[in-house]
Amino acid sequence: MRASGCPLDVFSCNVALSAGKRGRAWELMLGLLNDMRFQQLHPDQVTYATSISTLGGCKLWRSALELMSDMYVRQVRPNDHVYGAIISACDKGEQWRFAMHFLGAAESDGLKANIVIYSSAASACERGRQWQRALHIATLARARDLKLDTIMYNTSISACDKGAKWELAIALAADMVEQGRKANVITYNAMISACKSGVQLQAALTLMDDMESQNLEPDTITYNALISACEKAGDWELSIGMLDRLQGQRLQADVVSFSAVVSACANAGESVRALDVFNAMQREAIEPDAVAYSAALLACKVGESWQRALGLLAQMQDSDVVLDEFAYSAAIGACREKAKWSLALQLFWSGIVAGSHEVTPVTYGAMISVLERAAQWELSISLLNNMQYRKVYPNTMVYNVVAGACERAGQWERSLLFFQLMREDGLQPNDYSFGAALRACEKGKQWMLANRLIEDMQHAGCDLSEAVLVLAASGRTQEAAHLYRQHLKRPPRPVEVSESRPSFFSGVPRDTGREQPSEK
């Protein structure tokens, strides 16, 4: 505008900014704002609202916040359009904290509220997985006598998905219809997704039928939610059927569709089918992501396909897909054959040295499980020591595997030691923990200790079947029968074992007797 020789004024600049908003020409817009400063023109509320809205549409939320700061410095008071623009920018930038801040500021300024501002703030919270805040904003909007629009209802229903509140999602949809709002595909997708999170497969399928009865066409998002619901419910056959149905509707299956089916099959032990679906995805020229690879590696673990697992790891590295702890753990678990434990150990150490995955109890647990299955109890202890050396704190599962490995190897004293260490670390023993400890007591003929453990199991509401077997094996058949009858009559109740109780393992040596394993 300066190049044309025409003098600048605020009105002309606002008109130009509005035209730039439609074209998302944010760089030209920032240049025009600089021209206004150069000409000592004072931006008004329209200037800021239009500029912030443009930046928000381009997901440049930081620049939008800078303009808000500039507005305060120039002592231009925000109006409802400015607040609506900045909250929308925060929504698109997934900045729920800033959105909540500006919503509070708008209310403090006493501005006349509109549903758009509340919808944008709720959407920002929903995107940030702050589902309770999102629902609270909807409640606030109603308290301000605002009529919720379809966007607000859909946002609230989607928030229920994040909180696995499927019944509330359906109730909100019913209220939506009662208030004269028509449910659309987005509404049904959000409800089905909430049913998925709540592991309510039948409810999700019923919603699908209702959706079609309303002449609404399901899209890929609908089918993905249904396939994920099948996965969570453990119905791998129906997940395959839904994938076939999606493709039969001439919809484009994506990586989410295939990943959920692969995971459903792998979790059900159908490793061959899982890998077949993964291969089909690649034939469709759909690039697998970290989730898809993790699901395929889980299938390899289930089927003990160590060669395929190594091949998938190589593909991930070639594709620059970031390995997470679960993918690496699944690959290690695929090498569970006794002859392949050394390969798993090499894979484990090479990953740590290369820094290709995070060192967590999950990866250590996977490796220790392989060693336990291969009867390498000494190496299991060494790896546990290495965890502590790296300040990676073992969880109950890790202690269970090491204790179980020692118990099966006849190292009953060490098995009991690790049970005690688990307790001292503040971890609650589970059925497996007590079972391994009782079997160790049986092998060491530590009957007094076994009695105390059985008491703890009763207090903790654990399964007493292992205790019954140990009592029977020691020739105490009447006590075993009495304990079994007592267990049938008494419902389990969780009670924490007090850490102040005296140690029953004072005679067990504390030294695990192993050096740190080499990482070379």
Salt bridges, closest charged atoms under 4 A:
ASP35 OD1 - ARG2 NH2 2.91
ASP70 OD2 - ARG37 NH2 3.85
ASP70 OD2 - ARG74 NE 3.14
ASP80 OD1 - HIS81 NE2 3.95
ASP91 OD1 - ARG127 NE 2.62
GLU107 OE2 - ARG144 NH2 3.04
GLU126 OE2 - LYS162 NZ 2.37
ASP175 OD2 - ARG142 NH2 2.18
GLU212 OE2 - ARG245 NH2 2.94
GLU270 OE1 - ARG273 NE 3.71
GLU304 OE2 - ARG336 NH2 3.78
GLU304 OE2 - ARG373 NH1 2.68
GLU372 OE2 - ARG408 NH2 1.99
GLU378 OE2 - ARG514 NH2 2.55
GLU407 OE1 - ARG439 NE 3.24
GLU407 OE2 - LYS443 NZ 2.92
GLU424 OE1 - ARG510 NH2 3.21
GLU455 OE1 - ARG452 NE 3.81
ASP456 OD2 - ARG423 NH2 2.65
ASP456 OD1 - ARG501 NH1 2.38
ASP463 OD1 - HIS487 NE2 3.69
GLU466 OE1 - ARG439 NH1 3.24
GLU479 OE1 - ARG476 NH2 2.90
GLU519 OE2 - ARG390 NH2 2.42
